[in-house]
Amino acid sequence: MPAVLAIDIGSSAVRAAVVLPRRIVAQQTVRRGGAGSGLRFDPLALWDDVCRAVAALPERHRRDLGAVGIAGHVGAVIVDDVLAPIGAAYGWANPEGVEELRGALGDEQDAVLRETGRPTLGGGPIATLLSLRRRSPGEYARVAHVLSPKDYVLARMGGAVVTDHTSAAYYGASSVRDRAWSPGILARLGLPEQLLPVQHASADVVGAVTTDAAHRLGVAPGLPLVAGGPDGTIGAMAVAGTRRDAIVDVAGTTDVLVRVVAEAPTPGGPELKNPYALDGLWTTGGSTGMTGGAVSWWAHALGLGSAAQALDALRGEMEHTGPGADGVRMLPWMSGSRYPRWRPDARGGLSGLRGEHGPAHVFRAVLEGVAFSVRQGIDSAAHDDGMPVLLAGGAARSPWLVQLRADILGRPVTAMREPDVSLVGAGLIALVATGELDRDEVVWSESEDMDEVVPSRDSAAYDEVYSEWLDAASAADG
């Protein structure tokens, strides 16, 4: 069975791995400079990071690969007809072009939101393109394509300008039910469809690695390229596969909440409605905004190094403090509040401090505030109190944090031991494309890789603390 190459483009790092259905054979990580905010980055530097990550894999593992699968964060890269970037590229938190989009849609805004499966207008490739058209007509005249970061890397690797149906839903002009660009929306915005990539299913082979790209990457030319998808969706696929009785929480810089459903979701409500990475299924949910990123920010601000170092240093004191952090409350919205509140103008904050409080109170309040933000989203997506949560990513690495999540969510939480689920998900979708896996086999999370945690007696106390936190959030909203 040939292994595949998996690439995960995160906001802070690029990861590459050689993957088999149940095993990572080799793995490399390259940190991305200046991209951690999710706001703006250099696309040429991103391409260089991808090449360095892949080329750093052992040469013997880069031979005889079956395909390449890619997952990546959402954002916008504008290029000319030779794929040269036009200006900076933008990440998931960038609001560029939202006002232009709102003005162009006028009284059709609600109809467009229903068609695209969005609860509110946000940034993305289409909005970024409209902003460029207004502020720099000369640069806009050079535009050949607007792409997500993952699709830009695919184009650099194989020359084909393509996307997948799930990524297309984040562009801002795709009819979610039809899995196709909307002629009506594009006409309303005055944009030709040829500026957008051709849509494919996530497991479609969409091209092959060119000779030039193969030289940079250190792989064989002609290696098949698979469409892939957004990192949160592809990570959720690795955890849940086709399972529809649980909510997946991929905890990273943001928490991405995904629930797989069999029928196309009805319009309305606070959830994003997307085609799933596996054909014939759909998802509801969304990204909560900066959560893990807020934990890292506070760990550095407190002089404690990384989030993991802060947790190790303060865990004993935080356990002594107990639920509620002695009245300290934290709002984690350092890049605005997203699902399910959708308040891009929201700001993070800390309240309830007194002189006797110390770093342990603050850091516990940060961890609780992040989990409260996640609870808002999970309660919205689940529609019941019993649906379990499948947790993957950073928070799943610490049993203490998993227990905290279970207590605050008031639900059983099953934590996946494999931390890089978007990376292994990229490998799994490539294995589907090569015929090595069937759709119903696409899951990394077998029982021996999962640890289930149920709410403890602290869960009841957290119901009251959560109510107080909601009051603080409402007060911050004015």
N, C-alpha and C positions, 0 to 999 in steps of 0.2 A: 504494500500500500504506500503510494508516494505521500510524503509530507507536503504541507503547503506553507507559504510565507504569509504571516499575518502582520499587519501594520495598524497601530492605534495612534491617531493624531489627537493628543490631549492639549488642553490650554497651557499646561506647564511642561509637558514632555512628549517626545515621540518614542514609542516602543515598537520594537520589531521582534518577531519570534518565528521559529520553525515549529509547526504544530502538527500533531497527529490527533485522531479523534479523542483520545483520553490522556494525552501527555504533551507537555511543552518540551521540545527537544533542546532548544537553545533560545536565549533571550538577551536583548540588549536595550538599554534606555539612553536617550540623549535628552538632556535638559534644554528647554527652549528659553532663550533669554528674552525678557521683555514681553512675554506673551501671557503671563499668569493672570493679568487683569481681565482677560477675555474681551478687551476693547479693541486693540489695534496691534498688528504685527506685520513683519516684512515677509511677503510670500516667497521671495528668493531664499531667505534664511530658512523658511520652513522646508522648502525643497532640499536644501543642503542638509538640514537635520535628518530628513527621511533617508537620504542617501547614506549619511554617516551611520545611522542606526542599522540599516540593512547590511552595509558593507562590513560592519563590526562583528556580525555573526560569523562563527567559524566557517571557513571556506568549504569544508567537507559537507556541511549541512546545507549550503546554498546550491549544491548540485542536485539534479534530478527532482526538482520541485514540481508539484502538479499544477499550482495556480497561486495567485496573489489575492488575498482578501483585505479590504481596508475599512476601518471605522474611523470617524473623525467628528470633532465638535462642529457645531453649526457656525455659520459666519458668511462672509462675502469676499470674494477675490474677483476684481475686474481686470480683464486681459485684452490685448489686441490680437490681431490675426496670426501672430507667431507665438502666442501665449506669454508675451512679456507683460508683467503687471503694470497697470495704470494706477499709480499712487499706492498708498498703503492698503492693506487688507484689514478686515474687521472681524471681531470675534462675536461670541454669543451675547455679550452684554451691551453691545453697541446700539444706541438708539438712532443712529444716522438715518435720515430720510423719512422718519415717521411723520413729521409734519407735512412734507411734500406728498406722501402717500395719502394722508387724510384729506388734504386739499384736492388731490386728483380724483379721489373716489366720491367726494361730496355726499349726496343723499343716498348713494349706493353702498355705503360702507357696511351696513348691516347685512345686506344681501351677499356681499363679498365675504364677510366673515363666515356666514353660513356655508357658502360654497367651499371655502378653503379649510373649514374645520377649526377656525381660530376663535378664541373668546374675545380677543382684542387685537388691535393693530400693533405690530412690533417691528423692530429692525430686521434686516435680512438682505439677501441679494437684490430683490426688487426695490426695496426702500433705498438701499445704498445707491443703486443705479439712478433712481430719480433725483437723489441729492446731487450726484455728480452732474447730471444733465442741467440742473439749475445753476450750480455754482461754477461750473467749468465747461461751457459748451465745446470748447476746443478739444479738451480731453475726451469728452463724451463722443465726439465725432470719430475718435480712434477705436471705440469699443467694438470688440467682436463678440465677446462672451462675458457673462457674469456667472460665477461658480461658487459653490461652497468650498471650504478648504480641502475637504476630501476629494471633491471632484476636480479641483485644480491639480492635486497630486496625481490623480488618475490620468489627467490629460498630459501632464509632464512625463508620465511613465509610458503611455501608449499612443498619445496623439489624438485619441478620440475624445470628443466633448460630450460627456454622458453624465447622468445622475441616476439615482434609484428613486423609487416612488416615495419612500419615507423622507429622504432628504428634500425631495421636491416640495413636500408639504410645508417645509420651512422657508421656501423661497418667497412665498407670498402671492403666487398667481396660479397655483395648481388646484384643479377641482379634485378634492380628495376622493369622492365616490367614483369618479371616472378614472382616477390615476393618470391624469393627462393635464397639460396646460390648458387653461381656460381662455378660449378666444375672446369671450366677452370682457373678462378682466383686462387682458392685454390691450384690447381695443380702447377700453376706458382710459387706460394709462398711456396710450400712444406708444406702445413698445412692440417691436416685431418679435415673433416667436423665435427667429433664428439667433437671437441673442442668448437664448436659454439652451441648456443641454438637453439631449434626447433622453427621455425617461425609460428606465428598464426596471425589472424586478431585481431585488438585492442579490439573488443567486445567479443572475445572467452573466455569462462571459461577454464582456463588452469590448475586448481588444486584446492586444498582446504587447509585451515590453519591447520597445524599439532597441535598435543596436546602441544608440547613444545613451539611452537611459540604462541599459543593461551594463554598460561600461561603468557608469557612475555607481550603480547599485551593487555590482559584483555578482550578478545573476545571469542566467542564459538568456539571450535574446529570443523572442517568441513565446516567453512564458505567459500563459493566459492571465488576463486581468478580470476580476469579478467586481460587479458594481458596488457591493458593500452597503454601508448605511451609516446613520448618525451613531455616535459612540454610545449614547444612553440606550437606544433601541437595540443595537447589536449586543450590548452587554446584558440587557434584560433577556434577550433571546437565549444567550448562553446559560442563564439561570433558570428560566421557565420553559423554554421551548414552546410547545403549543398549549401549555397548561393555562386554564382559564379560571381557576378557583383560588387565585392568590394575587397579591400585588407585589411587584418587584420594586425594590428601592436600591438603585445604583448610587451609592454615596461616594462622591468625589468632591471636586471644587464646588459643585452644586449637587443636590440630590435629585436624580431623575426618577420619577415615579411612573410605572408602566403597568397597565392592566390589559391583558389580551382578551379580546371579545370576538365572537363569531360573526356578528352582523355589523354592517356599517353603522356607526353610531349616529343617532339623530342630532341635528344641529342644536346649538344652545348649550348653556351651562358653562362652568369655568374651565372645563377640561379641553386640552388639545385633542383633536380627533385625527389619527394618522393611519395610513396603510401600514401593515406590519411588514417586517422583513421576510416573513414566510407567507407565500401567496395565499390569498383567500381569507386572511384574518386581518383584524384591525386592532388598534390600541386606543385607549383613553388615558389621560394623565397629564404630566407636564413636569417641567423643571421648577424647583422651588426658588431658584435664585441662589446667591452665594451662601453656602452652609459650611462645607468643609473648608472653603476658602476663608470664611470668617473665623473659624477655629484657629487656622494657621496664623491669621493676622493678629488675633489676640495673644496667641502663644508668643509671637515675636515681640508684640508691644509690651508684654509683661516681662520680657527679658529671659524667657525660658526656652528659647530655641524653637525646635519644631513642635508640632502638635503632639507627637508621640512622646517627646522628651518632657513636655509640660504635663502630660497625663501621668507619666511615671513619677515625676517629682511631686505632684500634688494629690495623687490618688488617695493616700491615707487621710489627709486633711479633708478632702472632699467627702469621703465616706463619713467622717465625723460630723460634717456640716449637715448632711442629710438632704432630703427633697426640699426644693424651694430656695436653696442657697441663702438661707436666713434673710429672705426678703429682697435679694438682689435679682433684678430682671434684665435680660438682654434681648434686644431686637436685632436679628442678624442681617438686616437688609442693606449691606454695604454696596450693592450694585442694583438697588431697587428690589421690590418684592414681586415675585412672579407667581406661578401657580400655587394656590388657587385665587390669590388676591388681585394679581395683575395691577400693581401700583408701581410703575417705574420711577415715580418721584419719591417713593418711600426711602427713609434713611435709617441706618442702624443707630442704636443707642443703648445706654446703660443707665439704669435707675435703681433707686433704693439703697444707695451706698451710705454707709456710716463709718465713723472713725475706726470702729473695731473690726471692720471687714478687711480681709487681705486677699492675696492672689488666688487662694483656693476658692473663696466665695465668688470672685469674679469669673474664674475659669469654669466652675460648676454652672454658674448662670449662663455662660456662653454655650456650654454643651446642652443644657436644658433648653435654651432659646432656639437652638438649631433643631432639636428634636420636636419642639412645639410647632415650629414652622412646617416640619415634615408631617406632623400629625394633621395639620389643617388639610394638606393635600391628600393624605391617605383617607381621612374621613370622607372627603369629597368624592374620591374615586371609588371607594368600596361600597358605599350606600348601605352598609350594615356593620355591626360591631364584631362579627365573628371571623371575617375573612383574614387569613394569616398573611404575614409579610415575609417575603424572601429578600434578605439583606445581603448586598455584596458591596465590595469596595472598601474604602478606608475605615469606616466605622465597624465593619464586620471583622476587622483584625483583632479587636480587643474584646474579650469576653465581658469586661466591665461595661464597655459602651453598648454592647448588644443587650445586656440586662437593662441598662438605662433606657434604651429604645423601647424594649418590651414593656417596661413599667409606664413610660410616658404615653406610648401608643395604646396601651391597654389591650394588646393583641399578642398572640404567639408570634415570635420572630425566629425565623430559621436563617442562620448566618452561613454564607458560603465561604469556605476556607481559601479558595483561590482568589487572590486580590485583583488580578488584572482581567476582569470579565469581558471588557470591551475588546481586549487583545485576543483572548481565546475565542470570542464570538466572531471576530473577523476571520479567524482560522476555520471555524465551523462552517461559516457561510461559503468559504472557498471549497471546503470538502463536499458540501452539497453540490456546488457547481461541477466538481470533478466526478460526481456520481458515487463518491465513497460513503456518503451519508444520505439517508432518506429524510424528508421533512420531519417525520415523527421521531427521528433519532437525534435531532439537533438540540442537545442539552448537555451541559458539562456537569451539572449538579446532581450526581447520584447520591444516594443516602449516606455513603461513607465520607462524602465531602461536605456534609451539612451538619450543623449543630443547632438543635431546636431549643429555644429558651422561652419560658412562659412568664407572664407578669408575676412579680413578687408582691408581698404585702405593701410595698411602697406605692403600688399603682393607684390605690384609692386616694392616697395623699396627693398624688399628682393631678387628679381630676380638679381639685380646688386650685392648685397652683396654676394649672393650665387656664382655668377661668380667669384668674388674675392677670395672666400673661395676655390673654385676649383683650382684657380691658386696657392694658398698657398699649397694645397695638392699635386699638380704636382711638385712644387718646392721641397717639402719634399721628394718626390719619386726620386728626382735627374733626 
